[in-house]
Amino acid sequence: AKVRVEFSKAATLLLTNHPEVDGMDLREVLVQVLSQDPRPAYQTDNGDREYGALLAGYNVRWRYEGNSLLVTEIIQQND
């Protein structure tokens, strides 16, 4: 089952300022990846755990809130 992906105000601001990466809509790329619930299978408790990954050149941080996933931060990585 897919997870609903939401964005914090800070993450939304970055998406407004950097809407595309390699010609693709950054928000759509993040939703497609994160809606697949990329947690390891043994980690099903939500708790207060924050997750992070490098996606499309951005350090993306998120946490789970009930049945949805909240992207808390998106930080552009410097080359």
N, C-alpha and C positions, 0 to 999 in steps of 0.2 A: 504494500500500500504506500502511496506517495504521501509525503509529509507537506503540510502547508508551510510556505516560506514567507516570513514577514521581515521588514527592515526597520531598524531603529532610525531615529531622526538623523544621527550622525552618518549612518550608512546611506540613507537616502540623499543626504547632502553630497556625499562623494559621488554617488551615481548621477546626480544632477550635473556635477562639474566634469565628470569623466564617463559619459554615457556609452562610449564604444571602446572596444578593444579588438584590434585586428579586423575592423569592419563589422563586428558582431555587437549586438546589444548586450552590455555587461550584465544588466539586471537579469535578462533572459538566460544568459549563460549560468549565472549563479543559481537561479531558480531550478534550471534543468539538473544541475549537479546535486544541489543540496536537497531537492525534493526526493531524491533516491535514498535518503537517510544514510549518509556515509559513515555512521558509527560502526566500530567493530561489532560483530554479532553478540559477543559476550557482554557488551555494555548497553543494557537496555534501561537501566535506571536513569532518570533524568537528573535528579538532584540539582546541585548548583554547578555541575561541571561545565566548563567552557571548552569548546573545541576550536581548532584552528587548522587552516591549510593554505598552501599557496595555490591560488587558482588564477589563471590568466594574468600572471604578473602582479597579483594583489595578495596581501596577507589578509585572509578573511577569517573573522572570529564569529562564533555563534554559540548559542545554547538552546536547549529544548525547554519549551514551556507548554506542558500538557501535550496536546496532539500537534503542536506547531513548532516551528523552528524560528528563532529570532536572530537575524544577523545583527550583531552588536557593533561591529567595526569592519571597515574595509580600508586597508592602508596600502597605498601604492608602493611597490618595492623599487628601490633605486638600482639601476643596473650596475 
